[in-house]
Each structure stands twice: as C-alpha cells, then as structure tokens.
Amino acid sequence: MYQEFSSVSLQRLLNRRHTPRQSVFPGTKVQLTVFNTKYDCEILDLSFCGARLMLDTKLPIGSEIILSHEDCGQVLGIVKWNSQQEIGLELNPGVGRLLSRYGNRDANIKPSH
C-alpha cells in the first residue's frame, strides 16, 4: 500500500502539476493528522489542490488526513505519494483559503520559479 519513487520519477511526478506551485516561507509548520495520530511537519510547497510536506514517516496511499495550521484552520485531504522524507497530499479546494491567508500574512508565500 506504500508507493515509493526514484528521484527521477519523483521529479517527473512533481512537474506534472496543472496549477502553479507556491513555495512557502522556510520553516512553515503544520500538523498532519491521520488515523488519530498527529505529526508535526514542514510544508515544502503548495498548489491549488495539493501540498508537499517533509515527513519521514510513510503513510498508506489513500489515507484520509487533516492538515492543520494555527492561523489558517484545517483542510481535508488524501495521501497520494511517499518518498524517502516527503509526502504528497491531494487537498480539498479549501487549500485556496490556506494559500490566500498565507499570501496576505507577512508575505509568507512567494511564487516558485
């Protein structure tokens, strides 16, 4: 139930996005909840309907999650992939709210090039 990718295939996977990816201010922390277990994570980047987090725990593909931030609230999602120390999430459209709140707060999000 775990899906791992080589660095080459992971790079291809990361570049398949149909919406722009937004980098996040370094060190931006969120809490990921899955199966009633909470993990403190760092956001690496966000897109309109997804997130890439630093997490060295592998979670089953398809697991339902809650992504929480103290200023932005909660967003529901699903685990889509795992790599050695990262996890990819598909998020419900509420991530747009997360992005706009981050973007209006001290310029914490900057466009990724």
C-alpha positions as CSV (number, residue, x, y, z in Angstrom):
1,M,0.0,0.0,0.0
2,Y,3.1,2.3,0.1
3,Q,4.3,3.8,-3.2
4,E,7.9,4.8,-3.5
5,F,9.5,6.7,-6.3
6,S,13.1,7.0,-7.5
7,S,14.5,10.6,-7.7
8,V,14.0,10.7,-11.5
9,S,10.4,9.5,-11.4
10,L,9.6,11.7,-8.4
11,Q,10.9,14.7,-10.3
12,R,8.6,13.9,-13.2
13,L,5.7,13.4,-10.8
14,L,6.4,16.8,-9.1
15,N,6.4,18.6,-12.5
16,R,3.0,17.3,-13.7
17,R,1.0,20.0,-12.0
18,H,-1.7,21.8,-13.9
19,T,-1.7,24.7,-11.4
20,P,1.3,26.8,-10.3
21,R,3.2,25.6,-7.3
22,Q,3.8,28.1,-4.4
23,S,6.9,27.9,-2.3
24,V,6.3,28.6,1.4
25,F,8.3,30.6,3.8
26,P,11.0,28.2,5.1
27,G,10.1,26.6,8.4
28,T,6.4,26.9,7.9
29,K,4.9,24.2,10.2
30,V,1.6,22.4,10.1
31,Q,0.1,19.4,11.9
32,L,-0.9,16.4,9.9
33,T,-3.5,14.1,11.5
34,V,-4.0,10.6,10.1
35,F,-5.6,7.6,12.0
36,N,-5.9,9.8,15.1
37,T,-2.1,10.3,15.1
38,K,-0.6,13.8,14.8
39,Y,2.6,14.6,13.1
40,D,4.4,18.0,13.1
41,C,5.5,18.7,9.5
42,E,7.1,21.4,7.5
43,I,5.4,22.5,4.3
44,L,7.7,22.4,1.3
45,D,5.3,23.8,-1.3
46,L,1.6,24.2,-2.0
47,S,-0.5,24.2,-5.2
48,F,-4.2,24.9,-5.6
49,C,-5.2,21.4,-4.6
50,G,-2.1,19.8,-3.1
51,A,0.8,20.0,-0.8
52,R,4.3,18.5,-0.4
53,L,5.4,18.1,3.2
54,M,8.6,17.0,4.8
55,L,7.8,13.8,6.8
56,D,10.0,10.8,7.4
57,T,7.1,8.5,8.3
58,K,5.5,6.6,5.4
59,L,1.7,6.7,5.4
60,P,-0.5,4.4,3.3
61,I,-1.5,5.8,-0.1
62,G,-5.2,6.8,0.1
63,S,-5.2,7.6,3.8
64,E,-7.5,10.4,4.7
65,I,-5.8,13.3,6.5
66,I,-6.4,16.6,8.2
67,L,-3.8,19.3,7.6
68,S,-4.0,22.0,10.4
69,H,-2.3,25.4,10.8
70,E,-2.9,27.6,13.8
71,D,-3.7,30.7,11.7
72,C,-5.3,29.0,8.7
73,G,-7.5,26.3,10.2
74,Q,-8.0,22.8,8.8
75,V,-8.0,21.3,5.3
76,L,-9.1,17.7,4.5
77,G,-7.1,15.6,2.0
78,I,-5.7,12.3,0.9
79,V,-2.1,10.8,0.8
80,K,-1.1,10.5,-2.8
81,W,2.6,9.5,-2.6
82,N,5.6,9.0,-0.3
83,S,9.3,9.4,-0.9
84,Q,12.2,9.0,1.5
85,Q,11.4,12.1,3.6
86,E,8.5,13.7,1.8
87,I,4.8,13.1,1.3
88,G,2.4,14.3,-1.3
89,L,-1.2,15.2,-0.5
90,E,-4.2,15.9,-2.6
91,L,-6.2,18.6,-0.7
92,N,-9.8,19.6,-0.9
93,P,-10.4,23.0,-2.5
94,G,-10.1,24.6,1.0
95,V,-6.4,24.9,0.3
96,G,-7.2,28.0,-1.7
97,R,-8.2,29.6,1.6
98,L,-5.0,28.4,3.1
99,L,-3.0,30.0,0.3
100,S,-4.7,33.3,0.4
101,R,-4.4,33.6,4.1
102,Y,-0.7,32.8,3.9
103,G,-0.3,35.2,1.0
104,N,-1.9,38.1,2.9
105,R,0.1,37.4,6.1
106,D,3.6,38.9,6.1
107,A,4.4,37.6,2.5
108,N,4.9,34.1,3.8
109,I,4.3,32.6,0.4
110,K,6.3,33.6,-2.7
111,P,5.9,32.3,-6.2
112,S,8.1,29.3,-7.1
113,H,10.2,29.6,-10.3
